[in-house]
Amino acid sequence: MYNDASFLKAMKKKTLRAGIVGSGFAANFHFDALNRVHGTVVEIAGVYSPTEEKRNAFARKRELHSCETMEELIDGSDVIHVCSPPVTHEAVAISALERDKWVIVEKPFTGYFGDGSDSFNGDIFPRQEALDGAIESIRRILAAEKKSRGKILYAENWVYAPSIQKEREILEKTGGQILWMHGEESHSGSHSAAYGKWRLSGGGSLMGKGCHPLTGALYLKQVEGNARDGRPIRPVSVSTRTHAITRTPGFRDDGHIRANYTDIEDFAMIHVVFEDGTLAAIFASELVLGGVHNWLEVNANNHRAICNINPNTAMQTYNPVESQFQDIYVAEKIGTKQGWAPTSPDEDWFTGYQHEMEAFYRNVAYETPVQSDSRLAADSIAAIYAGYLSAEKCGAEVRIPSISQ
Ligand SMILES: NC(=O)c1ccc[n+]([C@@H]2O[C@H](COP(=O)([O-])OP(=O)(O)OC[C@H]3O[C@@H](n4cnc5c(N)ncnc54)[C@H](O)[C@@H]3O)[C@@H](O)[C@H]2O)c1
């Protein structure tokens, strides 16, 4: 994808200024990925997050400028990284687009977060309201993008994960038709304090985790359609079930799984039907021990591919004494480092973090086509909220509203 010789020869490295919104987990891996961008020169203009102490600590550790306001950060940057909770994505993205900046929006793109009150309860509101609200939010962001000289770069790292990009190559070169896919993102619970409250995260496992394999699947059907017929194959309907297992009276908490969610689901399965009648079945949960479980299997009419993002067998370690690996990173949310482990020699590489950043900065600098764009982001959110409506109807099929762009 990146080593086209004539492209590289013709390319004169441009310098771009990056501004990071947020100083938590995602801000950290964006910072690390920015340090691995080679196609352009990246200068980090600064970081903004509302809590001064945390923002300053993040900035000090990385020798960055700590901005007192978001406006200061946006004005001093060419590209804004939205690494703040989902409830903030729309406002931050629109502010940056209005100032003609490019915006890297972390997943999930946007959503429905209730009436803005602290007492909003995600368990009891009508899901049609959420679907309508999420579609309106998408439309507002797309309208801002249309008017802007900047564009949206949707930070769905699964699109750029090397295994998914290899599958893109296979589809493009063989003209294969994907008949069905299944995939999953699960682990034992998010670290983020904002996650678990609908008013901040806009949903539970389907929104926070399911969006990854779902968007990977939507992307591959786009690739298939573009390669064969010059137009993407879009999703048309979903059937979904969601459950809150850790909040059922019968759940027995043994301390290994996070269990303090207030009003979100911790298990979801979504069945997606595409316009050509083919399928994707996606699972997402907070109920899986042993590290992050991220995979997507593609069953095509001419090949089969299993994309193991985490864990994979690139490396395995056996450690007889837990304390020996005290200072050694093994794999995300692994739980224990003792015994056999799927130790990742470079986890960010397998997850696609550095590849998405490389691609985005080339998109901005050299105006190349965006793989994970606002259309893919919009399809993903529309499918998720159609999914929540379906879950309210105990899995009945719901059509995904179309969003004209
Ligand atoms: N692609 C991935 O693999 C991945 C992994 C984790 C998180 N994420 C996404 O990244 C985003 C941030 O999640 P996180 O895990 O870093 O959360 P976090 O809680 O670790 O950090 C969130 C940061 O946003 C800041 N913030 C809160 N309100 C803000 C506002 N109004 N304006 C600006 N900043 C504000 C907080 O101060 C904090 O620094 C979420 O959308 C999440 O879904 C993506």
The ligand as an SDF file (V2000), in Angstrom:
LIG
                    3D

 44 48  0  0  0  0  0  0  0  0999 V2000
   -8.9750    2.5190   18.3480 N   0  0  0  0  0  0  0  0  0  0  0  0
   -8.8380    1.9570   19.5160 C   0  0  0  0  0  0  0  0  0  0  0  0
   -8.3320    0.8510   19.6280 O   0  0  0  0  0  0  0  0  0  0  0  0
   -9.2510    2.7050   20.7600 C   0  0  0  0  0  0  0  0  0  0  0  0
   -8.8420    2.2460   22.0170 C   0  0  0  0  0  0  0  0  0  0  0  0
   -9.2580    2.9870   23.1350 C   0  0  0  0  0  0  0  0  0  0  0  0
  -10.0520    4.1010   23.0050 C   0  0  0  0  0  0  0  0  0  0  0  0
  -10.4310    4.4940   21.7560 N   0  0  0  0  0  0  0  0  0  0  0  0
  -11.3240    5.6700   21.5930 C   0  0  0  0  0  0  0  0  0  0  0  0
  -10.5990    6.8410   21.9620 O   0  0  0  0  0  0  0  0  0  0  0  0
  -11.4930    7.7780   22.5620 C   0  0  0  0  0  0  0  0  0  0  0  0
  -10.9340    8.1550   23.9430 C   0  0  0  0  0  0  0  0  0  0  0  0
  -10.9110    7.0000   24.7440 O   0  0  0  0  0  0  0  0  0  0  0  0
   -9.7710    6.7670   25.8570 P   0  0  0  0  0  0  0  0  0  0  0  0
   -9.7480    5.3150   26.1100 O   0  0  0  0  0  0  0  0  0  0  0  0
   -8.5250    7.4610   25.4820 O   0  0  0  0  0  0  0  0  0  0  0  0
  -10.4500    7.4950   27.1030 O   0  0  0  0  0  0  0  0  0  0  0  0
   -9.7240    8.0940   28.3620 P   0  0  0  0  0  0  0  0  0  0  0  0
  -10.7750    8.1950   29.3870 O   0  0  0  0  0  0  0  0  0  0  0  0
   -8.4750    7.3410   28.6550 O   0  0  0  0  0  0  0  0  0  0  0  0
   -9.2770    9.5710   27.8810 O   0  0  0  0  0  0  0  0  0  0  0  0
  -10.2140   10.5290   27.4420 C   0  0  0  0  0  0  0  0  0  0  0  0
   -9.5400   11.8960   27.4360 C   0  0  0  0  0  0  0  0  0  0  0  0
  -10.4680   12.8580   26.8930 O   0  0  0  0  0  0  0  0  0  0  0  0
  -10.4540   14.0010   27.7270 C   0  0  0  0  0  0  0  0  0  0  0  0
  -11.7320   14.7410   27.6060 N   0  0  0  0  0  0  0  0  0  0  0  0
  -12.8990   14.5200   28.2760 C   0  0  0  0  0  0  0  0  0  0  0  0
  -13.8160   15.4310   27.8980 N   0  0  0  0  0  0  0  0  0  0  0  0
  -13.2320   16.2250   26.9800 C   0  0  0  0  0  0  0  0  0  0  0  0
  -13.6620   17.3400   26.2390 C   0  0  0  0  0  0  0  0  0  0  0  0
  -14.8990   17.8220   26.3790 N   0  0  0  0  0  0  0  0  0  0  0  0
  -12.7980   17.9180   25.3910 N   0  0  0  0  0  0  0  0  0  0  0  0
  -11.5550   17.4500   25.2610 C   0  0  0  0  0  0  0  0  0  0  0  0
  -11.0710   16.3800   25.9280 N   0  0  0  0  0  0  0  0  0  0  0  0
  -11.9040   15.7810   26.8010 C   0  0  0  0  0  0  0  0  0  0  0  0
  -10.2090   13.4620   29.1170 C   0  0  0  0  0  0  0  0  0  0  0  0
   -9.7380   14.4840   29.9620 O   0  0  0  0  0  0  0  0  0  0  0  0
   -9.1660   12.3980   28.8130 C   0  0  0  0  0  0  0  0  0  0  0  0
   -7.8980   12.9780   28.7160 O   0  0  0  0  0  0  0  0  0  0  0  0
  -12.8620    7.1130   22.6130 C   0  0  0  0  0  0  0  0  0  0  0  0
  -13.6260    7.5240   21.5150 O   0  0  0  0  0  0  0  0  0  0  0  0
  -12.5300    5.6410   22.5160 C   0  0  0  0  0  0  0  0  0  0  0  0
  -13.5920    4.8660   21.9480 O   0  0  0  0  0  0  0  0  0  0  0  0
  -10.0400    3.8350   20.6460 C   0  0  0  0  0  0  0  0  0  0  0  0
  1  2  1  0
  2  3  2  0
  2  4  1  0
  4  5  1  0
  4 44  2  0
  5  6  2  0
  6  7  1  0
  7  8  2  0
  8  9  1  0
  8 44  1  0
  9 10  1  0
  9 42  1  0
 10 11  1  0
 11 12  1  0
 11 40  1  0
 12 13  1  0
 13 14  1  0
 14 15  2  0
 14 16  1  0
 14 17  1  0
 17 18  1  0
 18 19  2  0
 18 20  1  0
 18 21  1  0
 21 22  1  0
 22 23  1  0
 23 24  1  0
 23 38  1  0
 24 25  1  0
 25 26  1  0
 25 36  1  0
 26 27  1  0
 26 35  1  0
 27 28  2  0
 28 29  1  0
 29 30  1  0
 29 35  2  0
 30 31  1  0
 30 32  2  0
 32 33  1  0
 33 34  2  0
 34 35  1  0
 36 37  1  0
 36 38  1  0
 38 39  1  0
 40 41  1  0
 40 42  1  0
 42 43  1  0
M  CHG  2   8   1  16  -1
M  END
$$$$
